[in-house]
Structure formats: structure tokens, C-alpha cells
Amino acid sequence: MSEEIWAALAATPLEEVRRRAAVIDAITEITPVEVDGAERFAWNDGGGQSAVWYFTPDKQALLLTFDHESDLNLFAEEDYSVQEALYGGVPEHLVALVRNRPENYESLNLVDAETGATILYAGGVFWFDGERWHQAEGFLDHCRREGLDPLSESGFTYCLGVYRFGHEFAPDQHG
């Protein structure tokens, strides 16, 4: 199922991904936020799972997923360097959208004890380069080292289910 949703996301034009994120944001009454020119949309299930999208004006995107019950819940580890490493391979201008930002319901911060720097926690880190979606290299490296399946352990399947990638999507399907 995870691979099917990954393939469906990859086949969905970014403008349609953004539209779906905006619709779910509106239905769940989460206020969109502007972050350094990027649009931030989010979804959460009220129980610790979330998806957070950042869409930049230059047609790139960052997607963070989080499942509080998975082995990728690094928030419980309280290790800034491990969380920071998950963003490895993501262009700096996208990672900057989640560094030293205020916390919100979907994303809490991990703090570097030495510098006071913060980064929003995520179990899954995905990004769109203007042409295709990627799983962050740091995220994949961590999953390989820990023997974790990236898409299932990150909550990717569950967190993206509401967006219905690979299926028709209309607001009245989500009431």
C-alpha cells in the first residue's frame, strides 16, 4: 500500500497536491501559514499523527509525516542531531522552512542543547525538486541503519490517506 501511495503522489501534478493539501487544511480548520514565502498546510488526526506540507513559489515542496507510535518518533529520543540528520540531502532552502520556527500542533521542536537551535520533528521527510518527489537521503540512511521500512514507519501511508492520491478527490468526500 505504501508503494502505491508513493507512486500515486509521484504521478500527481504538484498543483493538484497543493490543492488537496489546501482542501484538507480548510476541512480540518487548520489555518494555512506563510513561512518565508512558502505556503504551509497541515493535517492531524488529533491522536499524534500528522502531515505537514510546505509549497514554495518556485514549485518545490517539503512534506513531513509523523506517527507518534513508530520507531521514527525521534521526539521521544530528544536528540537534535539525529532529527537534523533526517533532513540530509534536502536542499537548504527547504530545510530552512523548519529550522528555528515556532512550534505548532502538528510539529514540535527539538532543541540543540549546545546552540539553542531548533528543528521541527518529523518521522518522514520527503521533498519535491520541481520535477519529482524524493525521500530524503538522511531519512533513508537512518531507516537502513535501524532496519526500518521508510514509508510504513514514517506514517506515510496513514498520514497521506486523507489526500486520496491515486483516487478521485472532492471536498464532499471528507465531511
C-alpha positions as CSV (number, residue, x, y, z in Angstrom):
1,M,0.0,0.0,0.0
2,S,2.8,2.4,0.9
3,E,4.5,2.0,-2.5
4,E,1.1,2.5,-4.2
5,I,0.6,5.8,-2.4
6,W,4.2,6.9,-3.1
7,A,3.7,6.1,-6.8
8,A,0.3,7.9,-6.8
9,L,1.9,11.0,-5.2
10,A,4.6,11.0,-7.8
11,A,2.1,10.8,-10.6
12,T,0.0,13.8,-9.2
13,P,0.9,17.2,-10.5
14,L,2.3,19.5,-7.8
15,E,-0.6,22.0,-8.2
16,E,-3.1,19.2,-7.6
17,V,-1.1,18.1,-4.5
18,R,-1.2,21.7,-3.3
19,R,-5.0,21.9,-3.9
20,R,-5.6,18.7,-2.0
21,A,-3.5,19.9,0.9
22,A,-5.4,23.3,0.9
23,V,-8.8,21.5,0.9
24,I,-7.9,19.2,3.8
25,D,-6.5,22.2,5.6
26,A,-9.8,24.0,5.2
27,I,-11.9,21.0,6.1
28,T,-9.9,20.4,9.3
29,E,-10.0,24.1,10.1
30,I,-6.2,24.4,10.3
31,T,-5.1,27.9,9.3
32,P,-2.6,28.0,6.4
33,V,0.6,29.8,7.3
34,E,3.1,31.7,5.2
35,V,6.7,30.7,6.0
36,D,9.4,32.7,4.1
37,G,7.2,32.9,1.1
38,A,6.1,29.2,1.2
39,E,2.6,28.1,2.0
40,R,2.2,25.7,4.9
41,F,-0.7,23.3,5.1
42,A,-1.3,20.6,7.6
43,W,-3.4,17.7,8.7
44,N,-3.5,15.9,12.0
45,D,-5.8,13.1,13.4
46,G,-5.9,14.5,16.9
47,G,-4.0,11.5,18.2
48,G,-0.4,12.2,17.3
49,Q,-0.2,11.6,13.6
50,S,0.3,14.4,11.1
51,A,1.3,15.5,7.6
52,V,2.7,19.0,7.1
53,W,3.3,20.5,3.6
54,Y,5.4,23.4,2.5
55,F,4.9,24.7,-1.1
56,T,7.4,27.2,-2.4
57,P,6.8,29.8,-5.1
58,D,9.4,28.1,-7.3
59,K,7.3,24.9,-7.4
60,Q,9.2,22.9,-4.9
61,A,7.8,21.3,-1.8
62,L,8.6,19.7,1.5
63,L,6.4,17.1,3.2
64,L,6.8,15.9,6.8
65,T,4.9,13.0,8.2
66,F,4.8,11.9,11.8
67,D,3.4,8.8,13.6
68,H,3.9,9.1,17.3
69,E,3.7,5.3,17.7
70,S,6.5,4.4,15.3
71,D,10.2,3.8,15.7
72,L,10.7,7.1,13.8
73,N,9.3,9.1,16.7
74,L,12.6,10.8,17.4
75,F,10.9,13.4,19.6
76,A,11.0,10.9,22.4
77,E,14.8,10.5,21.9
78,E,15.3,14.2,22.4
79,D,18.4,14.1,20.1
80,Y,18.6,17.1,17.9
81,S,21.5,15.8,15.8
82,V,19.5,12.6,14.8
83,Q,16.5,14.6,13.8
84,E,18.6,17.1,11.9
85,A,20.3,14.3,10.1
86,L,16.9,13.0,8.7
87,Y,16.8,16.2,6.6
88,G,20.1,15.2,4.9
89,G,20.0,15.7,1.1
90,V,17.1,18.1,1.2
91,P,18.0,21.5,-0.3
92,E,18.9,24.0,2.4
93,H,16.2,26.5,1.4
94,L,13.6,23.8,2.1
95,V,15.1,22.7,5.4
96,A,15.3,26.4,6.4
97,L,11.5,26.3,6.5
98,V,11.6,24.1,9.5
99,R,14.6,25.4,11.4
100,N,14.2,27.8,14.3
101,R,10.4,28.1,13.8
102,P,7.6,28.3,16.3
103,E,6.1,25.1,17.4
104,N,2.5,24.2,16.3
105,Y,0.1,21.4,17.0
106,E,1.5,19.3,14.1
107,S,5.1,20.0,14.7
108,L,7.0,20.3,17.9
109,N,10.6,21.4,18.1
110,L,13.7,19.5,19.1
111,V,16.3,21.8,20.6
112,D,20.1,21.6,20.3
113,A,21.2,21.8,23.9
114,E,24.6,23.4,22.9
115,T,23.4,26.1,20.5
116,G,19.7,26.5,21.3
117,A,18.9,25.9,17.6
118,T,15.6,24.2,16.9
119,I,14.2,22.0,14.2
120,L,10.7,20.7,13.7
121,Y,10.4,17.0,14.3
122,A,9.3,14.6,11.6
123,G,9.3,10.8,11.2
124,G,9.3,11.0,7.4
125,V,11.0,13.7,5.3
126,F,10.0,14.0,1.6
127,W,10.7,16.8,-0.9
128,F,9.8,17.8,-4.5
129,D,12.5,19.3,-6.6
130,G,10.2,20.9,-9.3
131,E,10.0,17.6,-11.3
132,R,9.8,14.7,-8.9
133,W,9.4,13.6,-5.3
134,H,12.3,12.3,-3.2
135,Q,12.7,10.6,0.1
136,A,15.4,12.5,2.0
137,E,18.7,10.7,1.9
138,G,19.3,11.3,5.7
139,F,15.8,9.8,6.4
140,L,16.6,6.7,4.2
141,D,20.1,6.3,5.7
142,H,18.6,6.3,9.2
143,C,16.0,3.8,8.2
144,R,18.7,1.5,6.7
145,R,20.8,1.7,9.8
146,E,17.8,0.9,12.1
147,G,16.3,-1.7,9.8
148,L,13.1,0.3,9.3
149,D,10.8,0.5,6.3
150,P,10.7,4.2,5.5
151,L,7.2,4.5,4.2
152,S,5.4,2.4,6.7
153,E,7.4,3.5,9.8
154,S,7.1,7.2,8.9
155,G,3.3,7.1,8.9
156,F,3.4,8.0,5.2
157,T,0.5,5.6,4.3
158,Y,-1.7,6.6,7.2
159,C,-0.9,10.3,7.1
160,L,-1.5,10.6,3.3
161,G,-4.7,8.5,3.3
162,V,-6.9,11.5,3.6
163,Y,-5.5,13.1,0.5
164,R,-6.6,10.1,-1.7
165,F,-3.7,10.1,-4.1
166,G,-4.5,7.7,-6.9
167,H,-8.2,8.3,-6.5
168,E,-10.8,10.9,-7.2
169,F,-10.8,13.8,-4.7
170,A,-13.6,16.1,-3.9
171,P,-14.3,18.1,-0.7
172,D,-17.6,16.3,-0.1
173,Q,-15.8,13.0,0.3
174,H,-14.2,14.4,3.5
175,G,-17.1,15.6,5.7
